[in-house]
Structures are given as structure tokens and as C-alpha cells.
Amino acid sequence: MSATSTRGDARVVVITWLATRAVLLLVVRQVMADTGSSLTQVLTQWDVVHYLTIAEHGYRDPLDVAFFPGLPLLMRFLAAFGVPMVLGAAVLAQLASALAAWALHRIAGPWVASLWLLAPMTVFTAVPYTEPFFCAAAFWAWQRGLSGRWGQAAALAAVACAFRISGVFLLAALGIMILVQQDREFRERLRDALWLLMPVAVLGLYVVFLHQQTGSWTAWYTAQGAGWQRNLSWPWEALAATLPLTASSHWPGRPEVPVMFRLEIVSVALGYLTAIWCLFRRRWAEFTWVFVSVVALSSSGWFMSVNRAVLLWFPLFAALTGVVRWRPKGSGARAAWRVLLIMVLIADLAAIAWWGWLFATAQWAS
């Protein structure tokens, strides 16, 4: 590929990033105008409240230990320099989303990066949530691993592990990536694997910290169960618990909630289908990354926050790339296909705006 072509591909990703940020910014401005709220108030919704509380007061609430310390520490760092925590984290989220898209461009090309940015729930890559920061670190760890730079991959994975429990799934996938390397001898693979002790240490330190704070080695899991009813179950039991929540009658006056739970079921299905897609293509590390994650999320009492987890499953967007780039043989069919893709794009941008509006107005967004 020529340098000119590479720059052209990169421009597509940049334009997509700018377009999605612009859509979300317009939504936020409209919500501010309608409600009279400040930008900080609009952004301080749902989990942001927990991260802000931890940054300001530490793990004072026992349920807050369900949230990893990476984002609160980042907020506290910003405050040390006089930067408003919520606004500063939101600005850094834009940078992190750009870094994540850049990593995907390096891993799989501009289509995958652009489709990731166009995910309907992309609002969670633009607000002070852990998704943009985790994805930036995890995707670059993946790219460095593919390049055989395991010291760098491990350092980036350690950063990812500070933000989300999903770091455990990342470590499993990186371990498989090391195992299936074709051009490495056993000693070289062992040396590569030893680098992963770095992110393992980050997870271990958080467990030790929680034990010192609570006296329990299972404080994180206990908080998940007590605060969000996330307890181990079979996936079909979690599905049975989620299905009643998809009925509008279960949520009078809150029409967005049953829709969101229906989407949770769709997201679980997409996770399993993506894992199967990876399996048939013998993409063992990617299969591990998606499969372990979707099994954990679909075996935790009920389907919740799976919609946001879709942003972590970059192989899904690789699979969708094949669909988007497909071209029928006939000229008329090709024209119809282009029209259909344009209509899907318009609907997707509307979905991005809708999801952003739900978040900005403190309605159930995942």
C-alpha cells in the first residue's frame, strides 16, 4: 500500500472520529439548552458519580470497591493540577478514543477502526467512563503483542488492568497469543509470558488493597452481588432473569429501560456469534478475548452492561467489515447495496444521538 493510500485510509478514521464526537456534542448542547444544566452536570451521570466520589473521598462506600481505581486516580491527578475532574476526564476520554481507534487501524485497518467509532453505544467512549481508557490501553497492548513487543504489551496491559476487571480477559487472550506464536521457540515464549506478570501484579495489588480495606479477599465480587445483583449463574438462568425486564409493563413511565434490556440480549448474542466467527477462522487469541468475556457477562445473574462491553470486542467490528465491504455483482444490485448502507449509516448516527441523549438526561443507557 502506498503512503498516499495509507494517509487516505487514516483520513477516513479521523473523519469518523470527528463526526461521532460532533453528533454527541450537539446532543449535549441541546440537553444543556433544554434543562439549563451545566456541562459538568450533564456529564456527571450514573457511574461517573461513583468515580468522582472515589476520587474525592476514596473507597468510603463498601459498594464502590466494585469500581477499579484507574479512572478515580486519573481524576485525582487532574485535580492536583487544578483541572476540574469530570471535564478533564471527558477531554482525556476523547484522546483515549482516538488512541484506541488508531490502534485498531494498525491492527486491522480503517474499516474496523471506523466501525468501532460508529458503534451505537459510542457515547461511552466520549464520557468519563472506563471504556475509552481501557480500550486505548488494551488495543495498543494487542498491537504490541502482534508485533512481538511483549515488554510494551505487558506495560499497556497493566494500565488496562487498573481500569476494569476486563483486564483479566485481556491477560487470558494475550497468553493464548503467546502460546500460538509460530516463529518462537519454547524458551522465547516463556520469556514473553513472564512479561505478563506485570499486569498480573496490578490485579493482585488491587486484591490486596481491598483485603486491607475490607478484610475480605472477595470484596470486589461481594460488592458486585450486593450492589448490582451480579452473582454466578448459568447463562440460561441469566437470560430467564433478564427476559421479564424487557416488558414495557415492568417499567411504567420509563420506556427506554425495556428497550435497553432487549439490546442487552442482542449484545450477548453478538458476543457468542463473534466468538464462533473467531473460532472458525482459528483466531485463537481473539476467540479467547471475546468468549471469556461474553461467558462471564452472561453468567452473572442477569444481562447488564453487556451493551458497553461490545466496545471491547474489536473482532466483532472485523466481522462486520466483511459485510460492509461486500459488493454484489450486478451494477443495479451494487447501487441498491450502497443506498442500503447509507440508510444504515443514517440510522446508526440517529442511534448514537439517542444513546447519547439517554446518558445526558440521566435515563437508563446500559
N, C-alpha and C positions, 0 to 999 in steps of 0.2 A: 504494500500500500504506500502511495506517495505521501510526502509531507503535506502537500496541499489537501489530499483526501482526508488525512488524519485531522487536520485543522477544521475541515468542513464537518466531519463527524463530531468533533468536540463542540462546534458551534451549535449543533442540534441539542446537545445535552445542556449547554449554557442557556439556550433559548427556553428549553423546557423548564429548567430550574427557575428562571426569571418569571415565566408565565404562571407557574404554580404559586410562587410567592406573591405575585401580583393579585391573583384571584383571592388568596387568603387575606391579603392586606385590605382589599376592597371590602371583603366581608367584615373584617374587624372595624374598619372605619364606619361602615353602615351601622353596626351594632353600637358603637360608641355614640353615633349621632342619635340613634333611636332611644337609647337608655340613659344618655348623659354620663355614662361611666368613663373612667379614665382608661388608658391603655393598660396600665398595671392591673386594674380591676378586671378587665376583660380577660387578661392572660392568667390571672390567679384563679384557676378553676380546678376542681377535682384533685388529682394527685399533686398538682403544683402546691396546694395548701400544705400537704404533708412535707414535701421537700423544703418549703420555706420554713415551716415550723422546726424541722430538724436542724436546718442551717442556723436558725436563731437561738434555739434552746437545747439542741442535742436530742437524744432519744429519751425524752421525758415521758412520752406516752408509750406504754408497752406494745401497742399495736404498730407503732411506727418502725419497729425493727424489721417489719416486712419490706421496708424500702432500703435498698443498698445505699452506702454513704457517698458514692461518687458524685452525684449531682448536688447534694447538700454541701459537700466540701467545695465544689466548684463555686456555688453561690456564696459561700463564706469567703472564699478567696476574692471574689469580685467586691464584696462588701468591705474587705480590708483596704481596698483602693478607692473607696467612696463610690463605687458603681452600684446603682440600685440592683438588687439581686434578681428580681424577676425580669426586668427589662434587659439586664446584662446577659442573663442566661438565654433569653429569647434571641438576642443578637447572635450569641455563640451557637445557638441551635441552627441558625441559617448557615453559618460557616460549616458546622458539622455535617449538615445535609449535603452541602456542596462537596465536602471531602468524601462522603460516602458515595455520592454519585460518581465522583472522579475514580474512586477505587473500582466501582462496578464497570466503568468504562474501560479500565485497564484489565479487568478480569474477563469480561465477556462482550465488550463493545458498546456502542452508543445506544442501541435499541434497548438493551437491558437496563442501562442507567436511566434512560428517558422513561421507560415504562414504570420503573420503580418510583420515580418522581411523580408520575401520574396516578399512582395508587389512590383510590378514593379516600382512604384514611390518611392522606399525606399531611393533614393538619398536625399530626403527632411528630412530624419531622420539623415543624416550624414553631413549636411552643416549648416551654421549659419542662419537657418530659425526657426520659432517659433514651428513647428510641434514636434520635439523631446522633447522640454521642456514642451510644453503644454501636450503632451501625457503622459509624465512621471508623471506630477502632477495630471492630470485628472484620469489616470488609477489607481494610488495609492489612490486618493480620493474615487474612486469607490470601490476599495478593502476594504478600511477602513469603508466605508458605509455599505458594505455587512457584515462586522464583527461587526457592531454596534458601532464603534468608531467614533462618529459623530463630536467630537471636532477636532480630527485629520483629518477627511474627509473634514471638513469646512476649516481648515488651508491650506490643499493641494489644495482645490478648489479655495481658494483666490489667491494662487500662479498662478494657471492656468488662472484665470481671468485677471491677469496682462499681459498675453501674447497674448490673442486672444479674439475676440468677441464671439468665440465659447464657452467661459465660461458661457454665458447666457443660451445656450442649456444644458450645464452640470448642471447648477443650476436647470433648469426645471426637468431634469431627476432625480437628487438627491432628489428633492422634491417629485416626484412620488414614489421613492424608500422608502422614509419615510412613505408616505401615505399608501402604501400597505403592510407594515410590519404586519405580522400576530400575532406576540407574544408581541406586545406593546400596552399598553392602550393609551387612548387619551392624557392624560397628558404627558406621556412619548414621544409620537410622537410630541406633541407641543414643548417639551423641545428640542428634536432632531432638529426640524425645525428651532428653534431660532438660532442654531449654524450657519445656512446658512446666517444669517445677516452679518457674517464676509466677505464672498466673495461678497455679495451684496454691502457692503461698499467699496470694492476695485473698483468695476464698477462705483459706484456713485462718488467716488473721481476723477476718470478719467473724468467723465462727467463735474464735477465742474471745474476741471483744464482746460478743453477745453473751457468752458464758460468764464473763466477768461482770457484765451489767445485770444479768437476769438469773444467773446460777443454773441455766439450762443449756444443754448442748443442742437442743432442738428449738430454740427460741424463734427462729425465722419461720419454721413450719407451724409452730403453735400460733404465731401471730396471723399467719395466712388463714388458718382454720377459724380462729376467733373473730377476726375482722371481716373476712370475705368468704367464709364457709368453703374454703378450699381444703378438702381432705381427700385422701386417696380413695379412688373408686374405679370400677371398670368403666371403660368408655361408654358402653351402652347404658350403664346406670347414670352417668353424667348426662347423656342425651335425654334419658327419660326425665331427669330433673329439669332440664332446660326447656323441653317442649311446652310445658304449661305456661312458661314465661313468654312464649311467642303469641299468646292470645291477647287480643286487644282488651277483652273484658277483665284481664288480670291487672291492667294498668289504666284505670279510668282517668281521663284528663291528661294522659302522658302518651300520646300516640307514637312518639319516637322510640319508646323503650321496646315494645314488641318487635318493631322493625329491626332494632339493633340486635336483639337476641336471635332473630331469624338469620341475620347476617353472620352471627357467631357460628351457627350451624354450617352455613355456607363456607366460612373460613376454615373450619375443621375439615370439611370435605375437600377443600382445595389443598390443605396440608397433606392429607393422605394421598390424594391424586398426584401431587408433586413428588412425594416420596416414591411412589410407584414409577413415575416417569424417570426419576433418577436411577432407580433400581434397574429398569430395563435398559438404560444406557450405560450401566456399570459405572456410574459416577458415585463411587462408594463414599467418599467424604461428604459430598452434597446430600446423598441419601441419609447418612448418619445425622447431619446437621438438621434436616427437616424432620426426619422420622422421630428422633428422640424428643424433639421439641413438641411436635403435634401430639405424640403419645402422652407426654407429661401434661400438656394443656387440656387434653380431652379426658384425662383420668383424675381430675381434681375436683370432684363434687358436682360441678356444672361447667358449662362453657361460658367463660368470661374472659374478656380482654384478648381473645384469640384474634379479633379483628386487627388489633395493633401488632400482634406477633407476625402477621402477614408481611409486614415491612422488613422483618428479619430474614424471610425466606427468599433470598435472591434467586434460587433456582426456579421458583415459580415464574419469575419475570423472564428467565431464559426460555422456559417452555412457551410462554405467551408470545415471545418474539417470533417463534416459528409460525404461529398462527397469523400474526400481523403481517409478516413478510411473505406469506403465501400469495401467489398470483395465479388466477385462473388462466386457462389457455386462450380462450376467445377474447377478442377486443371488447365486445359488449359485456361479457362477464367481468372483465377486468375493471371496466368503468363502473359497473354496479358495485363491485367489491370496494372500490375507492370511496364511493358515495356512502356505503355502509360503514366503512372505517371512520369517515368524517362524522357521521351521525353518532357513532360510538364515542368518538373523542368529545363531541359536544356534550353528550350525556355524562361522560366521565367528569368533565370540568364542572358540570352542574352538581354532580355528586360530591366533588371536592368542596364546592361552595357550601352545600348543605351540611356536610360533616363539620366544616369549619364554623358554620353558624350555630350548630348544636353545641359545640365546645364553647364558643364565645358567649353564648346565652345560658351557660350552666345547665344545659339539658344533657340527657344521657348520651354519651358519644362513644362508649365502648367500656 
